[in-house]
Amino acid sequence: MQDWGGTSRPEPVAVLPDLAGKSVFITGGGSGIGAALSEGFLRQGAKVAFVQRTDATPFVEEMATKHGERPLFIPCDITDTDGLRDAIGQASAAHGEIEVLVNNAANDSRHATEDVDEAFWKWSSDINLKSYFFACQAVMPAMRAARGGAIINFSSVAYMMGLGGFPIYTASNAAITSLSRGFARELGTHGIRVNTVAPGMVITPRQQELWLTPESVQEHLKQQCIPTALVPEDIVGSVLFLASDMSRMITGQVIIVDGGVAFSNA
């Protein structure tokens, strides 16, 4: 990945002992932010399983070389609800019932409102919202039985900033925040915490390939309180914290990780 505007990768320093041995399931955990999350949990000694539509075998091998542990990669299209449920079942059989769910996978493909048809609407909302609901639904019974668990759903500051160019994506972002808060209320009596992480502009290879230019990054950095470009590793700490007992009384909240662009309680 090219270095645009100070995109150095921070080295992890915190150790959260209660995450060791935890059964963690991550959607989209083999690339971009998801890959950083998978590695972050592996560093903590967690048992990591993740799904992704594209082949993540090279990433799995890289993690095995670096950490001596292979995350469990389960090929899956998260818009296939039965397939997603089956993947969660496979992860539970391999690592024990899911204790931490991270709904990270999303697709922020740009689209003009006038070009959207029902097929695109369904495809986009299936990825960006439906999969979140059904992944949560799938892990709830075991978490209820265990009287605890942590669910972290990914949104974005895009809807908080009123950004245009991808209205189904931003609508899904807002819905995810509401979904998390509703689940937090529903599941809190069972000791299950549900929170949202909303990243800002994170420099990933995909974003560099499709949307970003050095000029657009520099223009965005002018809006940040901390004028340093975010990289996937900058998101990991907040997710680990929300997965850990360190945040045992935090639920229904939105953690914004954007260098200080959006100031919102939305």
C-alpha positions, 0 to 999 in steps of 0.5 A: 500500500502506498504511503499517502500523507503519513500512513504509517502502521502503528505497532500494537502495544496493549494486551487484553488478557481476557481476549485470550482463547475467545471465539471471535467471528469476523465478516470480511476478515481477510482484507482491508480493515477486516484483515487488521482486525483478524490479526489484532485478535490473533495477537491477543491469543483469540481463536479467530474465524472469518468469512470472505467471498474472495480467496483469503488463503495467502492472508491465512498463510501470512498469519500462520507465519507471523503468529504461529496460528491460522485463522479459520477462513470460511469462504462465504457470500454474506448475502446468502443468509443460509451460507452465513449461518452455516459459516457461523456454525462451522466456526462454533464447531471449531472454536466453541460458541461465538463470544465476539462477533464483528460485523465488518464486511461492507461495500461502499460502491459509488452509485447515482440515485437515478441509476439505482434499480431494485436489483442494485438496491437489494444487492447493496442493502443485503451486503450492508445491512441484511447480513448484519442483522442475520449474523447477530441473530445467529449468535444470539442464542449461544450468547444468551445461554452463556449470559454474555458476549460482545457484538461490534457492528461497523458503520461509517461517518459517511452518513453523519457527514451527509456525504453524497454519491452512495445513498444506499450505503449511507442509509445502511450506515444509519440503520446499523447504528439504530440496529445496534442500539435496539439490540443493546436494549434487547440483549443487555439483560443477558449480559450481551453488549452491542456497539458500533464503530464508525471509521472515517476515511481509512486508507486501504488498497481497495480505496486507493485503487478505486476512489482515492488520490493523493490530492483527495487524501490531502484535501480530506486531511485538512478537515481532520483535527489530527491531520494524519491519514488513518490506516486499518490498524488505527481501527483495531484498538477500539474494536479490541476494547469493545470486545474486552471486559474492559468495556463491560458497561459500555453498550449501545454506543457509537465509537467514531474513529476518524481523526476528528472530522465528525462530531456527533452523538448520532 
